[in-house]
């Protein structure tokens, strides 16, 4: 028997970001480009160009809400909710 895998650990994508959990209400949330205005203190407008939120730590840790690319909190990133439909029927006959 081989080593057991920790099934409670969050799954990650190839780029190191945490996989979005499937939600029961049929929606998946993605966080896109950073919208933080870095020049607000001087009355200007400048964004850093970060195109997508990448969690800097596994889900459930305090630093998981910080972007690994730009260092901003996840709330500065554009939130997009994607609804999906389940078009298949589950087969519970046990074949």
N, CA, C and O atoms as a DFTB+ gen file, in Angstrom:
380 C
 N C O
     1  1       0.827      -1.171       0.000
     2  2       0.000       0.000       0.000
     3  2       0.880       1.246       0.000
     4  3       1.838       1.311       0.770
     5  1       0.585       2.227      -0.835
     6  2       1.380       3.444      -0.942
     7  2       0.998       4.454       0.134
     8  3       0.098       4.207       0.936
     9  1       1.684       5.588       0.145
    10  2       1.375       6.619       1.134
    11  2      -0.004       7.204       0.873
    12  3      -0.444       7.326      -0.270
    13  1      -0.668       7.560       1.953
    14  2      -2.001       8.129       1.829
    15  2      -1.896       9.601       1.477
    16  3      -1.004      10.306       1.949
    17  1      -2.821      10.056       0.639
    18  2      -2.851      11.449       0.257
    19  2      -3.833      12.183       1.150
    20  3      -4.856      11.630       1.553
    21  1      -3.513      13.437       1.455
    22  2      -4.392      14.264       2.265
    23  2      -5.508      14.797       1.370
    24  3      -5.279      15.699       0.565
    25  1      -6.689      14.255       1.503
    26  2      -7.817      14.652       0.648
    27  2      -8.442      15.969       1.102
    28  3      -9.221      16.561       0.356
    29  1      -8.123      16.438       2.299
    30  2      -8.686      17.689       2.778
    31  2      -7.910      18.897       2.283
    32  3      -8.393      20.023       2.404
    33  1      -6.712      18.692       1.724
    34  2      -5.907      19.799       1.221
    35  2      -6.571      20.393      -0.017
    36  3      -7.101      19.652      -0.844
    37  1      -6.551      21.744      -0.160
    38  2      -7.165      22.356      -1.332
    39  2      -6.417      21.996      -2.601
    40  3      -5.190      21.894      -2.600
    41  1      -7.154      21.805      -3.682
    42  2      -6.553      21.501      -4.977
    43  2      -6.028      22.788      -5.585
    44  3      -6.596      23.861      -5.379
    45  1      -4.940      22.677      -6.336
    46  2      -4.361      23.858      -6.955
    47  2      -4.285      23.678      -8.458
    48  3      -4.242      22.556      -8.963
    49  1      -4.269      24.808      -9.173
    50  2      -4.095      24.812     -10.620
    51  2      -2.607      24.749     -10.936
    52  3      -1.777      24.839     -10.031
    53  1      -2.266      24.596     -12.204
    54  2      -0.875      24.500     -12.618
    55  2      -0.088      25.763     -12.290
    56  3       1.120      25.685     -12.067
    57  1      -0.744      26.932     -12.256
    58  2      -0.031      28.177     -11.964
    59  2       0.087      28.441     -10.468
    60  3       0.572      29.500     -10.071
    61  1      -0.349      27.496      -9.626
    62  2      -0.190      27.632      -8.185
    63  2      -1.372      28.246      -7.467
    64  3      -1.366      28.333      -6.239
    65  1      -2.387      28.676      -8.202
    66  2      -3.545      29.263      -7.543
    67  2      -4.442      28.162      -7.012
    68  3      -4.462      27.051      -7.542
    69  1      -5.172      28.474      -5.979
    70  2      -6.088      27.504      -5.404
    71  2      -7.279      27.321      -6.329
    72  3      -7.798      28.290      -6.883
    73  1      -7.707      26.095      -6.493
    74  2      -8.864      25.805      -7.336
    75  2     -10.111      26.355      -6.659
    76  3     -10.269      26.240      -5.444
    77  1     -10.984      26.946      -7.445
    78  2     -12.218      27.486      -6.901
    79  2     -13.128      26.333      -6.506
    80  3     -13.385      25.438      -7.310
    81  1     -13.610      26.352      -5.283
    82  2     -14.500      25.268      -4.867
    83  2     -15.843      25.368      -5.575
    84  3     -16.352      26.465      -5.809
    85  1     -16.410      24.225      -5.912
    86  2     -17.734      24.226      -6.515
    87  2     -18.737      24.506      -5.416
    88  3     -18.708      23.881      -4.356
    89  1     -19.604      25.430      -5.672
    90  2     -20.576      25.814      -4.659
    91  2     -21.903      25.157      -4.948
    92  3     -22.223      24.873      -6.102
    93  1     -22.677      24.915      -3.908
    94  2     -23.955      24.225      -4.052
    95  2     -24.980      25.049      -4.802
    96  3     -25.907      24.486      -5.384
    97  1     -24.841      26.370      -4.806
    98  2     -25.821      27.206      -5.480
    99  2     -25.561      27.334      -6.979
   100  3     -26.246      28.098      -7.659
   101  1     -24.579      26.595      -7.502
   102  2     -24.331      26.576      -8.936
   103  2     -23.538      27.761      -9.436
   104  3     -23.635      28.100     -10.616
   105  1     -22.748      28.412      -8.577
   106  2     -21.963      29.575      -8.984
   107  2     -20.507      29.376      -8.585
   108  3     -20.198      28.805      -7.540
   109  1     -19.621      29.865      -9.451
   110  2     -18.187      29.853      -9.171
   111  2     -17.715      31.293      -9.243
   112  3     -18.084      32.021     -10.165
   113  1     -16.902      31.713      -8.281
   114  2     -16.420      33.091      -8.224
   115  2     -14.971      33.132      -8.698
   116  3     -14.138      32.345      -8.248
   117  1     -14.678      34.065      -9.620
   118  2     -13.322      34.303     -10.104
   119  2     -12.961      35.746      -9.783
   120  3     -13.814      36.631      -9.857
   121  1     -11.717      35.988      -9.431
   122  2     -11.236      37.337      -9.169
   123  2     -10.258      37.706     -10.267
   124  3      -9.231      37.051     -10.443
   125  1     -10.580      38.752     -11.001
   126  2      -9.804      39.148     -12.183
   127  2      -8.857      40.306     -11.865
   128  3      -8.231      40.313     -10.805
   129  1      -8.743      41.284     -12.766
   130  2      -7.735      42.333     -12.671
   131  2      -7.869      43.186     -11.414
   132  3      -8.966      43.416     -10.905
   133  1      -6.708      43.652     -10.929
   134  2      -6.650      44.487      -9.725
   135  2      -7.116      45.897     -10.076
   136  3      -6.706      46.459     -11.092
   137  1      -7.966      46.460      -9.237
   138  2      -8.505      47.786      -9.486
   139  2      -8.050      48.796      -8.430
   140  3      -8.624      49.880      -8.323
   141  1      -7.026      48.448      -7.652
   142  2      -6.549      49.344      -6.606
   143  2      -5.890      50.570      -7.224
   144  3      -5.044      50.454      -8.112
   145  1      -6.286      51.745      -6.746
   146  2      -5.725      53.003      -7.222
   147  2      -4.519      53.344      -6.343
   148  3      -4.682      53.786      -5.205
   149  1      -3.327      53.140      -6.866
   150  2      -2.103      53.373      -6.100
   151  2      -1.759      54.856      -5.973
   152  3      -0.922      55.217      -5.145
   153  1      -2.373      55.711      -6.762
   154  2      -2.077      57.142      -6.734
   155  2      -3.184      57.957      -6.082
   156  3      -3.229      59.175      -6.256
   157  1      -4.072      57.321      -5.343
   158  2      -5.189      58.039      -4.725
   159  2      -4.709      59.073      -3.725
   160  3      -5.344      60.115      -3.568
   161  1      -3.605      58.810      -3.048
   162  2      -3.088      59.734      -2.041
   163  2      -2.647      61.070      -2.604
   164  3      -2.633      62.069      -1.885
   165  1      -2.288      61.105      -3.866
   166  2      -1.841      62.357      -4.479
   167  2      -2.861      62.897      -5.484
   168  3      -2.568      63.817      -6.249
   169  1      -4.055      62.316      -5.471
   170  2      -5.127      62.806      -6.329
   171  2      -5.084      62.302      -7.749
   172  3      -5.756      62.866      -8.613
   173  1      -4.328      61.272      -8.025
   174  2      -4.226      60.734      -9.387
   175  2      -4.904      59.375      -9.501
   176  3      -5.642      58.954      -8.610
   177  1      -4.644      58.709     -10.599
   178  2      -5.195      57.377     -10.827
   179  2      -4.135      56.525     -11.502
   180  3      -3.679      56.843     -12.600
   181  1      -3.744      55.439     -10.844
   182  2      -2.754      54.519     -11.409
   183  2      -2.998      53.126     -10.852
   184  3      -3.054      52.935      -9.637
   185  1      -3.143      52.156     -11.746
   186  2      -3.297      50.763     -11.328
   187  2      -2.008      50.028     -11.655
   188  3      -1.229      50.477     -12.495
   189  1      -1.780      48.895     -10.993
   190  2      -0.508      48.193     -11.145
   191  2      -0.443      47.235     -12.324
   192  3       0.648      46.776     -12.662
   193  1      -1.551      46.916     -12.959
   194  2      -1.545      46.053     -14.132
   195  2      -1.705      44.573     -13.839
   196  3      -1.615      43.752     -14.752
   197  1      -1.941      44.214     -12.583
   198  2      -2.156      42.811     -12.236
   199  2      -3.425      42.322     -12.926
   200  3      -4.478      42.942     -12.778
   201  1      -3.349      41.235     -13.668
   202  2      -4.468      40.782     -14.492
   203  2      -5.381      39.767     -13.820
   204  3      -6.536      39.623     -14.222
   205  1      -4.884      39.050     -12.791
   206  2      -5.718      38.034     -12.155
   207  2      -5.211      37.758     -10.745
   208  3      -4.002      37.712     -10.515
   209  1      -6.127      37.575      -9.809
   210  2      -5.769      37.273      -8.429
   211  2      -5.176      35.876      -8.329
   212  3      -5.743      34.908      -8.834
   213  1      -4.026      35.788      -7.670
   214  2      -3.408      34.494      -7.371
   215  2      -3.169      34.451      -5.872
   216  3      -2.419      35.270      -5.341
   217  1      -3.790      33.515      -5.192
   218  2      -3.635      33.404      -3.746
   219  2      -2.180      33.136      -3.399
   220  3      -1.514      32.335      -4.055
   221  1      -1.691      33.806      -2.367
   222  2      -0.288      33.642      -1.991
   223  2      -0.080      32.516      -0.989
   224  3       1.056      32.221      -0.619
   225  1      -1.169      31.881      -0.543
   226  2      -1.083      30.767       0.411
   227  2      -2.301      29.875       0.215
   228  3      -3.259      30.282      -0.443
   229  1      -2.285      28.672       0.769
   230  2      -3.453      27.785       0.648
   231  2      -4.705      28.390       1.297
   232  3      -4.618      29.163       2.251
   233  1      -5.857      28.019       0.759
   234  2      -7.126      28.523       1.265
   235  2      -7.298      28.166       2.740
   236  3      -6.978      27.054       3.161
   237  1      -7.798      29.105       3.507
   238  2      -8.007      28.885       4.928
   239  2      -6.950      29.542       5.800
   240  3      -7.112      29.609       7.018
   241  1      -5.874      30.026       5.200
   242  2      -4.844      30.724       5.954
   243  2      -5.041      32.230       5.801
   244  3      -5.625      32.671       4.811
   245  1      -4.566      33.027       6.759
   246  2      -4.774      34.479       6.678
   247  2      -4.172      35.126       5.434
   248  3      -4.745      36.079       4.905
   249  1      -3.043      34.635       4.961
   250  2      -2.410      35.250       3.791
   251  2      -2.997      34.780       2.469
   252  3      -2.540      35.214       1.412
   253  1      -3.992      33.912       2.497
   254  2      -4.633      33.446       1.269
   255  2      -5.416      34.562       0.591
   256  3      -5.739      34.454      -0.592
   257  1      -5.724      35.625       1.315
   258  2      -6.481      36.733       0.751
   259  2      -5.584      37.785       0.103
   260  3      -6.080      38.777      -0.432
   261  1      -4.277      37.578       0.146
   262  2      -3.338      38.503      -0.494
   263  2      -2.903      37.937      -1.837
   264  3      -2.649      36.739      -1.964
   265  1      -2.819      38.808      -2.841
   266  2      -2.426      38.389      -4.183
   267  2      -0.919      38.189      -4.236
   268  3      -0.158      39.052      -3.797
   269  1      -0.489      37.058      -4.769
   270  2       0.938      36.766      -4.898
   271  2       1.587      37.652      -5.959
   272  3       2.792      37.895      -5.895
   273  1       0.821      38.137      -6.927
   274  2       1.380      38.942      -8.013
   275  2       1.564      40.403      -7.618
   276  3       2.610      40.987      -7.901
   277  1       0.571      41.002      -6.972
   278  2       0.652      42.439      -6.693
   279  2       0.668      42.783      -5.208
   280  3       0.987      43.916      -4.846
   281  1       0.334      41.835      -4.345
   282  2       0.358      42.081      -2.910
   283  2      -0.899      42.725      -2.360
   284  3      -0.980      42.978      -1.158
   285  1      -1.874      42.994      -3.198
   286  2      -3.118      43.625      -2.756
   287  2      -4.065      42.586      -2.167
   288  3      -3.936      41.391      -2.435
   289  1      -5.016      43.051      -1.363
   290  2      -6.047      42.185      -0.817
   291  2      -6.995      41.767      -1.942
   292  3      -7.159      42.491      -2.923
   293  1      -7.614      40.603      -1.794
   294  2      -8.510      40.065      -2.821
   295  2      -9.676      41.007      -3.118
   296  3     -10.203      40.992      -4.230
   297  1     -10.087      41.822      -2.149
   298  2     -11.223      42.717      -2.354
   299  2     -10.939      43.812      -3.384
   300  3     -11.880      44.428      -3.884
   301  1      -9.668      44.073      -3.716
   302  2      -9.331      45.060      -4.742
   303  2      -9.478      44.485      -6.152
   304  3      -9.474      45.239      -7.125
   305  1      -9.605      43.184      -6.273
   306  2      -9.705      42.549      -7.581
   307  2     -11.165      42.451      -8.024
   308  3     -12.061      42.238      -7.208
   309  1     -11.387      42.610      -9.321
   310  2     -12.729      42.561      -9.896
   311  2     -13.318      41.169      -9.693
   312  3     -12.708      40.169     -10.070
   313  1     -14.496      41.112      -9.101
   314  2     -15.150      39.844      -8.793
   315  2     -16.129      39.495      -9.911
   316  3     -16.992      40.298     -10.268
   317  1     -15.986      38.294     -10.455
   318  2     -16.900      37.807     -11.491
   319  2     -17.519      36.500     -11.023
   320  3     -16.814      35.565     -10.642
   321  1     -18.840      36.446     -11.056
   322  2     -19.561      35.244     -10.649
   323  2     -20.014      34.528     -11.902
   324  3     -20.691      35.100     -12.756
   325  1     -19.632      33.267     -11.997
   326  2     -19.976      32.454     -13.163
   327  2     -20.994      31.403     -12.733
   328  3     -20.721      30.580     -11.859
   329  1     -22.153      31.439     -13.348
   330  2     -23.183      30.443     -13.057
   331  2     -23.056      29.308     -14.061
   332  3     -22.798      29.540     -15.242
   333  1     -23.236      28.098     -13.592
   334  2     -23.180      26.963     -14.507
   335  2     -24.356      26.051     -14.231
   336  3     -24.865      25.980     -13.112
   337  1     -24.777      25.353     -15.276
   338  2     -25.893      24.423     -15.177
   339  2     -25.377      23.007     -15.270
   340  3     -24.454      22.716     -16.030
   341  1     -25.967      22.147     -14.508
   342  2     -25.616      20.733     -14.597
   343  2     -26.563      20.100     -15.606
   344  3     -27.747      19.920     -15.322
   345  1     -26.043      19.760     -16.788
   346  2     -26.860      19.204     -17.859
   347  2     -26.918      17.687     -17.846
   348  3     -27.532      17.077     -18.721
   349  1     -26.289      17.088     -16.873
   350  2     -26.253      15.638     -16.850
   351  2     -27.090      15.120     -15.692
   352  3     -27.344      15.829     -14.718
   353  1     -27.520      13.851     -15.822
   354  2     -28.243      13.204     -14.756
   355  2     -27.304      12.219     -14.081
   356  3     -26.580      11.482     -14.750
   357  1     -27.317      12.208     -12.773
   358  2     -26.417      11.291     -12.075
   359  2     -26.985       9.881     -12.149
   360  3     -28.190       9.673     -12.009
   361  1     -26.104       8.923     -12.369
   362  2     -26.505       7.538     -12.470
   363  2     -26.270       6.876     -11.124
   364  3     -25.124       6.654     -10.734
   365  1     -27.336       6.560     -10.412
   366  2     -27.213       5.955      -9.088
   367  2     -27.612       4.499      -9.101
   368  3     -27.841       3.911      -8.044
   369  1     -27.700       3.902     -10.285
   370  2     -28.134       2.516     -10.375
   371  2     -27.042       1.533      -9.959
   372  3     -27.331       0.372      -9.670
   373  1     -25.772       1.996      -9.927
   374  2     -24.676       1.142      -9.494
   375  2     -24.166       0.188     -10.554
   376  3     -23.584      -0.846     -10.226
   377  1     -24.374       0.519     -11.822
   378  2     -23.890      -0.340     -12.892
   379  2     -22.429      -0.295     -13.019
   380  3     -21.863      -0.968     -13.880
